[in-house]
Amino acid sequence: MTGSASSSASGYDAFNARHPEFIERIKKLRARRDRKLARLAAMPRRKQHGEARRLLSSGSLHLLYAFEAMKAKRQLQDATPNDVVALAATFAPFNRSSEPIATLYVRKGQRTRMVQDFGPHRRMQQLLVADLLRTLHPLRQDQFLFNGGMPMALKAVEDAFREGYTHAVEVDLIDFYGSLRLPGLADLLRPLPGAVTDHVIWDLSARRSADDVFSVSNMIHPTASGLAGLSLGAATSPVVGEIIIRHLLDTAQMGQVVTYADNILVLGRGRDDAARKAAHLREVALGLDAGPLAPRVGEPAGFRDQWNYVEFAGHRGYAIRHRLNWEPSERKQREHRIAEDSTLLTEAEIAEAENKVSHFRRAYPMWLTADTWEARLLAELAAVRYYQDARPEHLTDAKHKLIIAYLASRDLELLELLPDGTTERHRQRRMNLLRETQNLLDAMASTGTSQAAA
């Protein structure tokens, strides 16, 4: 969603139009917040605890984060400044909260995850605490979740490859949030006050006991849901997760690694070097105080290994000459090859698939062979459109896209680029499309030869 669309959906534009003076006040509070956090970051460790407590008790910050929470929850459409002030007055990060928590079920790939949906009271406290944690616990340069995201992470891997790191092992922390426990967590997050860890990050009021499952419901006193560890959906959880990853890497004294959330790529100057470092990281993760964590260690792979690609956070990487090609995993690519399963697609389904293919391709700027992949799939979809409706314009479009895919692929014949066809009519049109495309290629070659001779 674009910035303006997001503002409109949250009700910000309407609120701003009604209360421009209050919005100006919020802008000044943001600037003041930034100065306070910068001062906190520059303080000696022994003074940060007291300053963090003062910031957590700051009425001006309460007002700012009440507004940010209502914006995030899309509650500004009919709100007034008095509503924001009233929410800010409930800010109490040192105490239990009785605000209800709802449950959402979010599907990602083949998995369905249970995510907590917090109300504005809990959300405003989480947002302030998350910003404090970012200030109190600066992350390593090789952690990219909040530092450029996946594009910068992949660039860092390529930089390491150019420096002589030839092999890598992916270490994935299984059920990362669910593996975390409160006692080690509270110690790790200091100088954040322990009471804030209890009531904002761990949220004791939503559990039966300090180390119990997270409980979610629409009731004031929710019952156990079965989810353990940190909450999925809390604004603090991604920040806390990064702090734990930093602690893990520092404890293991890991050198050349690249991380994105709970995905860690261990780099080595050879297969044995990468495997040894990954095994050591696994051993440290199993003994971590805030865990234990459950690492899944992949097999070491070389960037120049033709049969065993380097896997990292849903991507696979391999060397093409002196560059690394980073493309989505086979599973992710397979989700877009819908014409392989059936050519019985509606026009709406074909148009939607074309849009998804092009959008997916743009999401991977370091995918060196993306143009070829996109050309092949767009040719397949154009062919399916012709199979379904053999209008002349569909034939022309399919021929042109098939030729582009053929020229881009180089290693495939025309027939290999065409979907098989689900019905006899589709198979007949497939062969007609093949003949028409070959005739056009022959005509183009003949024209080129004549011009060269002239």
Backbone torsions as a table, in degrees:
resi	resn	phi	psi	omega
1	MET	NA	133.8	179.9
2	THR	-69.7	165.8	-178.1
3	GLY	-59.9	-46.0	-179.1
4	SER	-67.1	-39.0	178.8
5	ALA	-65.8	-39.6	177.8
6	SER	-63.7	-43.0	179.0
7	SER	-62.2	-40.7	179.6
8	SER	-65.5	-43.3	-179.1
9	ALA	-64.8	-34.6	-178.6
10	SER	-77.4	-12.0	-176.0
11	GLY	88.0	4.2	-176.5
12	TYR	-61.6	-45.1	-177.1
13	ASP	-60.4	-43.7	-179.7
14	ALA	-66.2	-41.6	178.9
15	PHE	-63.4	-43.4	-179.3
16	ASN	-61.7	-40.8	179.9
17	ALA	-64.8	-34.4	-178.1
18	ARG	-83.2	-32.0	-171.3
19	HIS	-134.2	62.2	-177.4
20	PRO	-63.2	-32.2	179.3
21	GLU	-64.6	-39.4	-179.9
22	PHE	-68.0	-37.4	177.7
23	ILE	-63.2	-39.5	176.6
24	GLU	-62.4	-38.0	177.3
25	ARG	-63.5	-41.4	179.1
26	ILE	-63.3	-40.2	179.0
27	LYS	-62.3	-40.1	178.0
28	LYS	-67.9	-35.8	177.7
29	LEU	-66.1	-36.3	176.9
30	ARG	-62.8	-44.7	179.7
31	ALA	-63.2	-41.3	178.3
32	ARG	-65.6	-39.7	176.7
33	ARG	-59.2	-43.9	-179.3
34	ASP	-62.2	-39.0	178.3
35	ARG	-66.8	-40.5	179.5
36	LYS	-65.4	-40.5	179.2
37	LEU	-68.2	-37.3	176.6
38	ALA	-62.9	-39.9	177.7
39	ARG	-66.5	-39.8	177.9
40	LEU	-61.6	-42.4	-178.4
41	ALA	-63.6	-31.6	-176.5
42	ALA	-84.7	-9.0	-177.1
43	MET	-74.9	151.8	170.4
44	PRO	-61.7	152.5	-176.4
45	ARG	-56.1	-37.2	-174.9
46	ARG	-67.5	-20.9	-178.9
47	LYS	-97.6	-12.1	-174.1
48	GLN	-69.6	-32.3	-178.4
49	HIS	-60.7	-49.7	-179.7
50	GLY	-63.9	-41.1	179.7
51	GLU	-66.6	-37.7	177.8
52	ALA	-62.0	-40.2	177.5
53	ARG	-63.4	-39.8	179.1
54	ARG	-64.9	-41.1	179.2
55	LEU	-66.7	-37.0	178.7
56	LEU	-67.5	-19.7	178.9
57	SER	-102.1	7.0	-175.4
58	SER	-78.3	119.9	179.0
59	GLY	-62.7	-35.4	179.7
60	SER	-66.6	-37.4	176.4
61	LEU	-69.8	-36.2	176.8
62	HIS	-58.4	-44.0	-179.4
63	LEU	-65.0	-44.7	179.7
64	LEU	-59.0	-48.6	-175.1
65	TYR	-76.6	-23.2	170.9
66	ALA	-63.6	-43.9	177.2
67	PHE	-62.7	-45.7	-178.6
68	GLU	-62.6	-37.0	179.9
69	ALA	-68.0	-43.1	179.2
70	MET	-66.1	-34.6	175.7
71	LYS	-65.7	-45.8	179.7
72	ALA	-63.0	-34.6	-179.5
73	LYS	-87.5	2.6	178.3
74	ARG	58.6	48.6	-178.0
75	GLN	-115.0	15.6	-177.4
76	LEU	-89.7	-13.4	-171.6
77	GLN	-53.5	-47.2	-177.8
78	ASP	-114.3	15.6	-175.2
79	ALA	-84.8	162.6	174.5
80	THR	-122.9	164.1	174.3
81	PRO	-55.3	-32.9	178.5
82	ASN	-63.7	-33.5	176.8
83	ASP	-64.9	-39.5	178.5
84	VAL	-66.7	-44.0	179.0
85	VAL	-61.3	-41.4	179.9
86	ALA	-64.1	-40.8	177.5
87	LEU	-65.6	-42.7	-179.7
88	ALA	-59.5	-32.9	-178.2
89	ALA	-67.4	-16.0	-179.8
90	THR	-92.4	1.5	-177.3
91	PHE	-60.2	119.6	-177.0
92	ALA	-152.3	71.6	-174.1
93	PRO	-72.0	-10.3	-180.0
94	PHE	-93.8	0.3	-174.5
95	ASN	-127.9	165.9	177.3
96	ARG	-68.0	152.7	177.7
97	SER	-114.6	143.6	177.1
98	SER	-108.8	8.0	179.1
99	GLU	-65.6	134.7	-179.6
100	PRO	-62.8	153.9	176.9
101	ILE	-123.8	127.1	178.4
102	ALA	-97.6	162.7	-179.1
103	THR	-115.1	133.1	174.0
104	LEU	-117.8	147.8	175.8
105	TYR	-113.2	113.3	-172.9
106	VAL	-111.0	126.0	179.2
107	ARG	-94.1	128.7	177.6
108	LYS	-132.9	108.9	-176.1
109	GLY	66.1	-122.8	-179.4
110	GLN	-94.8	-0.9	-174.8
111	ARG	-111.5	147.8	172.3
112	THR	-114.0	125.6	-177.0
113	ARG	-114.4	146.0	177.1
114	MET	-93.3	122.0	-174.6
115	VAL	-121.6	137.4	179.1
116	GLN	-84.2	138.0	177.2
117	ASP	-111.6	106.5	-174.5
118	PHE	-90.0	148.2	176.4
119	GLY	-78.0	177.5	-174.4
120	PRO	-65.2	-30.9	179.8
121	HIS	-64.9	-51.9	178.6
122	ARG	-66.1	-38.9	-176.1
123	ARG	-63.9	-41.4	-178.0
124	MET	-64.2	-36.3	178.7
125	GLN	-69.7	-40.2	178.1
126	GLN	-62.6	-41.3	-177.8
127	LEU	-63.8	-42.5	178.2
128	LEU	-67.1	-44.3	-179.3
129	VAL	-64.5	-37.7	178.4
130	ALA	-61.4	-42.5	178.2
131	ASP	-66.6	-37.3	176.1
132	LEU	-63.3	-42.5	-179.5
133	LEU	-63.9	-40.3	177.3
134	ARG	-60.0	-34.4	-179.3
135	THR	-77.7	-43.2	-176.7
136	LEU	-74.1	-25.9	-174.9
137	HIS	-130.2	74.0	178.1
138	PRO	-60.2	143.5	-173.1
139	LEU	-92.3	167.9	176.7
140	ARG	-72.2	158.0	179.5
141	GLN	-70.1	-17.4	-179.7
142	ASP	-94.6	13.4	174.0
143	GLN	-105.4	120.7	-167.2
144	PHE	-115.7	4.8	179.3
145	LEU	-59.5	-42.4	178.3
146	PHE	-108.4	14.3	-174.8
147	ASN	-133.1	61.7	177.2
148	GLY	99.5	-11.1	176.3
149	GLY	69.2	-162.4	-175.2
150	MET	-61.8	-39.2	178.2
151	PRO	-56.2	-42.6	179.4
152	MET	-71.9	-32.0	176.9
153	ALA	-63.6	-45.7	-179.8
154	LEU	-66.9	-35.4	176.3
155	LYS	-64.0	-38.6	178.5
156	ALA	-63.9	-36.4	176.8
157	VAL	-65.6	-41.4	179.0
158	GLU	-64.9	-38.6	177.1
159	ASP	-61.1	-41.7	178.6
160	ALA	-65.5	-38.6	177.5
161	PHE	-59.1	-41.8	179.8
162	ARG	-69.6	-21.5	178.3
163	GLU	-88.4	2.5	175.0
164	GLY	107.4	7.8	175.8
165	TYR	-85.9	105.5	-168.8
166	THR	-97.2	-17.9	-175.5
167	HIS	-131.0	161.5	-178.1
168	ALA	-153.0	156.1	175.2
169	VAL	-134.1	129.8	175.4
170	GLU	-87.9	130.6	174.5
171	VAL	-115.4	114.7	-177.7
172	ASP	-108.9	128.4	-179.1
173	LEU	-90.0	107.6	-174.6
174	ILE	-72.1	134.6	179.7
175	ASP	46.5	53.5	-172.3
176	PHE	-56.0	-57.1	-178.7
177	TYR	-60.8	-39.7	-178.4
178	GLY	-68.8	-17.9	-178.5
179	SER	-84.9	-11.6	-172.7
180	LEU	-80.8	149.5	-178.6
181	ARG	-132.2	153.0	-170.1
182	LEU	-67.5	-47.4	-172.0
183	PRO	-54.7	-51.9	179.2
184	GLY	-68.4	-28.3	-179.2
185	LEU	-66.9	-44.6	-178.6
186	ALA	-60.1	-42.1	178.9
187	ASP	-65.4	-39.5	-175.4
188	LEU	-67.9	-32.5	-174.5
189	LEU	-88.1	-3.1	176.2
190	ARG	-59.7	144.7	15.6
191	PRO	-87.6	17.5	170.1
192	LEU	-61.3	131.3	-179.2
193	PRO	-55.5	139.9	-178.0
194	GLY	-59.3	-35.6	-179.6
195	ALA	-63.1	-32.5	179.3
196	VAL	-72.5	-38.4	173.3
197	THR	-59.5	-42.3	-179.4
198	ASP	-63.0	-46.9	-165.7
199	HIS	-102.2	-17.8	178.2
200	VAL	-107.1	-47.5	-176.1
201	ILE	-82.2	-51.8	-179.6
202	TRP	-86.3	-27.6	175.1
203	ASP	57.4	69.4	-176.5
204	LEU	-59.0	-29.8	-176.9
205	SER	-68.0	-14.5	179.5
206	ALA	-100.7	14.6	-178.5
207	ARG	-130.6	160.7	176.6
208	ARG	-81.3	-28.3	177.3
209	SER	-152.6	169.9	-172.9
210	ALA	-58.5	-32.4	-176.2
211	ASP	-114.4	26.8	-174.0
212	ASP	-94.2	178.6	177.5
213	VAL	-67.7	155.0	175.5
214	PHE	-76.0	139.0	-175.9
215	SER	-114.0	128.7	-178.4
216	VAL	-129.7	140.3	-179.4
217	SER	-171.1	171.7	172.6
218	ASN	-93.3	6.6	179.8
219	MET	-92.3	158.0	177.5
220	ILE	-64.5	-36.7	177.2
221	HIS	-113.1	85.7	-173.0
222	PRO	-67.7	158.7	177.2
223	THR	-103.7	164.8	-172.8
224	ALA	-63.1	138.3	-179.0
225	SER	-103.7	-21.7	-178.4
226	GLY	102.4	-2.1	178.7
227	LEU	-93.8	126.7	-178.4
228	ALA	-104.0	165.0	174.0
229	GLY	82.6	-153.2	179.0
230	LEU	-73.4	152.5	-178.3
231	SER	-78.0	132.8	166.3
232	LEU	-76.7	125.3	-178.9
233	GLY	113.2	-18.8	177.5
234	ALA	-75.6	139.1	-179.4
235	ALA	-66.0	-21.3	-179.3
236	THR	-82.1	-24.6	-169.5
237	SER	-61.9	-44.9	178.7
238	PRO	-60.7	-36.7	179.7
239	VAL	-68.8	-45.5	178.3
240	VAL	-61.2	-40.6	178.5
241	GLY	-59.4	-42.4	178.7
242	GLU	-65.7	-36.3	178.2
243	ILE	-64.6	-39.3	179.3
244	ILE	-68.9	-40.0	176.3
245	ILE	-61.1	-43.7	177.9
246	ARG	-59.6	-44.4	179.5
247	HIS	-61.7	-41.0	178.3
248	LEU	-61.8	-47.7	-177.9
249	LEU	-66.6	-39.2	178.8
250	ASP	-66.9	-42.4	-179.6
251	THR	-62.9	-40.0	179.9
252	ALA	-80.4	-4.8	-178.0
253	GLN	53.2	46.7	-178.6
254	MET	-76.9	136.3	179.0
255	GLY	-92.7	-93.7	-173.0
256	GLN	-84.4	96.6	174.9
257	VAL	-135.2	162.1	172.5
258	VAL	-134.4	130.4	-178.1
259	THR	-124.2	147.5	170.1
260	TYR	-139.5	106.6	-174.0
261	ALA	57.4	-128.0	-176.7
262	ASP	-94.2	18.6	174.2
263	ASN	-103.8	124.8	-176.7
264	ILE	-122.9	126.8	176.0
265	LEU	-107.4	115.4	179.5
266	VAL	-92.9	123.7	-175.7
267	LEU	-105.1	145.0	-179.3
268	GLY	-142.5	158.5	176.7
269	ARG	-90.7	58.0	-176.8
270	GLY	132.9	161.8	-176.6
271	ARG	-62.0	-47.2	-176.8
272	ASP	-66.4	-37.2	179.3
273	ASP	-63.2	-46.1	179.4
274	ALA	-65.0	-41.6	-179.1
275	ALA	-65.6	-40.8	-179.8
276	ARG	-64.1	-44.4	-179.7
277	LYS	-64.9	-40.3	179.7
278	ALA	-66.0	-38.4	178.3
279	ALA	-65.0	-38.8	177.8
280	HIS	-65.7	-42.5	178.7
281	LEU	-62.0	-39.8	178.7
282	ARG	-61.7	-42.8	-179.2
283	GLU	-63.3	-42.4	178.9
284	VAL	-66.3	-41.4	-178.9
285	ALA	-60.9	-37.8	-178.8
286	LEU	-67.6	-22.0	-178.9
287	GLY	-107.0	10.7	-175.9
288	LEU	-67.6	135.3	-176.0
289	ASP	-60.8	-36.8	-178.1
290	ALA	-80.0	-1.5	-178.6
291	GLY	-108.3	-125.3	6.2
292	PRO	-73.3	150.5	177.2
293	LEU	-85.7	163.8	-177.2
294	ALA	-120.0	85.3	-177.3
295	PRO	-78.6	138.4	170.9
296	ARG	-109.7	114.5	-174.0
297	VAL	-99.5	123.8	179.0
298	GLY	-79.2	-178.2	177.2
299	GLU	-85.5	141.5	176.4
300	PRO	-63.1	139.9	-179.7
301	ALA	-138.1	152.1	179.0
302	GLY	-103.1	146.6	-179.9
303	PHE	-68.0	-18.1	177.6
304	ARG	-106.2	12.4	178.0
305	ASP	-83.1	115.9	-175.5
306	GLN	-72.4	-18.9	-172.5
307	TRP	-111.5	-2.3	-174.8
308	ASN	-146.7	85.3	-175.9
309	TYR	-66.8	152.9	170.5
310	VAL	-73.9	127.6	179.1
311	GLU	-106.2	136.6	178.3
312	PHE	-156.5	114.1	173.3
313	ALA	50.8	47.9	177.8
314	GLY	80.7	9.8	177.2
315	HIS	-118.8	159.4	170.5
316	ARG	-130.0	139.5	-174.4
317	GLY	-126.7	143.0	175.5
318	TYR	-155.6	158.0	-174.9
319	ALA	-82.0	134.5	167.9
320	ILE	-120.8	102.8	-171.6
321	ARG	58.4	-116.5	-175.6
322	HIS	-103.5	11.4	179.9
323	ARG	-118.5	158.7	172.4
324	LEU	-98.7	132.3	173.1
325	ASN	-95.4	119.9	177.7
326	TRP	-111.3	114.3	-179.1
327	GLU	-126.3	159.4	178.7
328	PRO	-63.4	155.4	-178.5
329	SER	-60.9	164.0	179.6
330	GLU	-59.7	-37.2	179.3
331	ARG	-62.0	-45.3	-179.8
332	LYS	-66.6	-38.9	178.1
333	GLN	-65.9	-37.7	-177.1
334	ARG	-62.1	-31.1	-178.6
335	GLU	-62.2	-21.1	-176.8
336	HIS	-100.1	-6.7	-178.6
337	ARG	-92.1	60.6	-173.1
338	ILE	-72.4	-23.9	-178.6
339	ALA	-71.9	-14.6	178.1
340	GLU	-72.0	-27.4	-177.2
341	ASP	-86.7	-39.1	-178.2
342	SER	-163.3	145.6	174.2
343	THR	-103.0	12.2	176.6
344	LEU	-89.2	71.6	-177.8
345	LEU	-116.1	145.2	176.3
346	THR	-80.6	165.4	177.3
347	GLU	-59.9	-39.7	179.7
348	ALA	-64.5	-40.8	178.9
349	GLU	-66.0	-39.0	178.6
350	ILE	-65.8	-45.9	-179.7
351	ALA	-62.5	-40.8	178.8
352	GLU	-64.5	-41.9	179.7
353	ALA	-64.3	-40.1	178.0
354	GLU	-61.3	-43.1	179.4
355	ASN	-64.0	-41.6	-179.9
356	LYS	-66.1	-39.4	179.7
357	VAL	-61.5	-48.2	-178.1
358	SER	-67.9	-39.1	177.9
359	HIS	-65.2	-42.3	179.6
360	PHE	-62.2	-41.6	-179.7
361	ARG	-62.4	-40.7	-178.2
362	ARG	-69.7	-19.1	-177.9
363	ALA	-77.0	-6.4	-176.5
364	TYR	-124.9	79.2	-175.4
365	PRO	-65.8	-19.7	-179.5
366	MET	-99.9	15.3	178.3
367	TRP	-87.5	97.4	-172.2
368	LEU	-66.9	-28.2	-177.7
369	THR	-102.9	19.0	-175.7
370	ALA	-63.7	-38.2	-178.0
371	ASP	-61.7	-39.0	178.6
372	THR	-66.6	-44.6	178.9
373	TRP	-59.3	-47.1	-179.2
374	GLU	-63.3	-42.4	-178.7
375	ALA	-62.0	-41.1	-179.9
376	ARG	-63.6	-46.6	-177.1
377	LEU	-69.9	-37.0	177.1
378	LEU	-66.7	-33.7	175.9
379	ALA	-66.7	-42.2	177.6
380	GLU	-59.4	-45.4	-177.7
381	LEU	-68.6	-37.7	175.9
382	ALA	-64.0	-38.1	177.0
383	ALA	-63.5	-43.7	179.4
384	VAL	-62.8	-38.3	177.2
385	ARG	-61.7	-40.1	177.2
386	TYR	-68.9	-39.5	177.4
387	TYR	-57.0	-39.8	-175.9
388	GLN	-79.6	-34.5	-175.5
389	ASP	-144.9	103.0	-170.0
390	ALA	-86.6	43.1	174.9
391	ARG	-69.1	152.3	-178.2
392	PRO	-56.9	-40.2	-179.1
393	GLU	-65.6	-31.5	176.8
394	HIS	-70.9	-37.4	176.6
395	LEU	-63.7	-45.1	179.9
396	THR	-61.4	-45.9	-179.8
397	ASP	-62.1	-43.2	-179.2
398	ALA	-64.9	-41.2	178.8
399	LYS	-60.7	-47.9	-177.0
400	HIS	-62.8	-44.2	-179.3
401	LYS	-70.0	-32.9	177.4
402	LEU	-67.2	-38.9	178.1
403	ILE	-66.1	-41.6	177.1
404	ILE	-59.6	-45.0	179.3
405	ALA	-64.6	-38.2	179.2
406	TYR	-64.5	-45.3	-180.0
407	LEU	-69.1	-32.4	179.8
408	ALA	-75.5	-32.1	-172.9
409	SER	-80.6	-44.5	177.3
410	ARG	67.9	-36.0	-174.3
411	ASP	-98.9	3.2	-178.1
412	LEU	-122.3	147.9	173.3
413	GLU	-83.4	163.0	-179.5
414	LEU	-55.4	-44.5	-175.8
415	LEU	-62.3	-33.3	-179.0
416	GLU	-69.5	-21.3	-178.4
417	LEU	-85.1	-10.9	-175.5
418	LEU	-95.9	133.5	174.0
419	PRO	-59.9	149.1	-172.9
420	ASP	-64.7	-38.2	-174.8
421	GLY	100.6	132.1	-175.8
422	THR	-88.5	-33.9	-178.2
423	THR	-114.0	169.3	178.5
424	GLU	-63.4	-38.3	177.9
425	ARG	-62.6	-41.3	178.2
426	HIS	-61.9	-40.9	-178.0
427	ARG	-68.4	-34.0	176.6
428	GLN	-66.7	-43.6	179.8
429	ARG	-67.9	-30.6	176.3
430	ARG	-60.2	-47.2	-178.9
431	MET	-67.9	-34.7	176.7
432	ASN	-65.9	-41.7	177.2
433	LEU	-62.2	-39.6	178.1
434	LEU	-61.3	-47.0	-179.0
435	ARG	-63.7	-45.7	-177.9
436	GLU	-63.4	-39.1	180.0
437	THR	-69.1	-42.1	178.6
438	GLN	-63.3	-40.1	177.5
439	ASN	-61.0	-41.1	179.3
440	LEU	-66.5	-39.9	177.4
441	LEU	-63.3	-42.1	179.5
442	ASP	-63.5	-41.0	179.5
443	ALA	-64.7	-38.9	178.5
444	MET	-66.0	-41.5	179.5
445	ALA	-65.9	-39.4	179.9
446	SER	-65.4	-41.1	178.5
447	THR	-63.7	-41.1	179.0
448	GLY	-65.3	-38.3	179.3
449	THR	-67.1	-41.7	178.9
450	SER	-62.3	-42.6	-179.6
451	GLN	-66.4	-37.7	179.5
452	ALA	-66.2	-38.7	180.0
453	ALA	-67.6	-36.7	179.9
454	ALA	-68.1	NA	NA
